[in-house]
Amino acid sequence: MMRWLMDVRLGQGTWNMGEEASRRQEEVRALQLGLDLGMTLIDTAEMYGEGGAEEVVGEAIAGRRDEAFVVSKVYPHNASVDGVQAACERSLRRLKVDAIDLYLLHWQGHHPLAETFDGFETLKKAGKIKAYGVSNFDLENMQEAMTYGAPATNQVLYNLMKRGIEFDLLPWARAQGLPIMAYSPLETHGREQAALLGNPGLKAVAEAHGVTPAQIALAWVLHQDGVIAIPKAVDPVHLRANRAAADLRLSADDLAALDQAFPPPRRRRALDMR
């Protein structure tokens, strides 16, 4: 599982999906187009739309289960030994699948991590999940997690504007052979996304390649060794642009220009979360 994840580069996110019934079929079609384009990893969570996003995923992969690698996440308040069992069963029903490929703890809550991992192991032995991991864990959290089990990934916020993990977490994960899953690789909040995509340095690199700033920003994330990007897109144009970004090749000069526009961290920072 971990080795397979290390070979994956680009998937699909579902944050904010499943919240409006009027958009449901549009969202289903978007995920199906993503599958058609080879973006077979689909990330969701019981938190997204309070289960609504999982239902969208379930509809999108109906009849195509073998093509999709499904990732979902459990709320921290549901992450007791027994709670995680019940939460997973609910997710399975919404997704309409027999097993979740990768099940993550959304962030660390008040339940001891050892109990959560015990619950994950029980689910794995029962065939309800194939692997498990974590999300929004900093380096200390990850080092603790490794003493209780073998998480397959850590999903964190990472993009050109949020590079804090490069100081300690990302080098450590690479040394462990542990893939990092980057959510919000293009930012999601309007003001921050505008600041990212409107950056003059990013725009100059994009113009040189004849592509959009968003494609360069995504290509930069995909360039990082051991990192999987999971942008969310519903517009078919954006989906196709995301897929095309995976084929972009950034030169040393491009990377230097982006480092100048978005300097890498020189000290440890608190983990960025959203």
Salt bridges, closest charged atoms under 4 A:
ASP7 OD1 - ARG3 NH2 3.37
GLU26 OE1 - ARG23 NE 3.17
ASP36 OD1 - ARG64 NH2 2.72
ASP43 OD2 - LYS73 NZ 2.73
GLU54 OE1 - ARG94 NE 2.68
GLU55 OE1 - ARG24 NH1 3.53
GLU59 OE1 - ARG24 NE 2.90
GLU67 OE1 - ARG64 NH2 2.78
GLU89 OE2 - LYS128 NZ 2.39
ASP101 OD2 - ARG65 NH2 2.97
ASP101 OD1 - LYS130 NZ 3.32
GLU140 OE1 - ARG268 NH2 2.16
GLU166 OE2 - ARG163 NE 2.81
ASP168 OD2 - ARG268 NE 2.89
GLU187 OE2 - LYS162 NZ 2.97
GLU187 OE1 - ARG274 NH1 2.93
GLU192 OE2 - LYS162 NZ 3.33
GLU192 OE1 - ARG274 NH2 2.54
ASP247 OD2 - ARG243 NH1 3.28
ASP254 OD2 - HIS209 NE2 2.72
ASP259 OD1 - ARG163 NH1 2.87
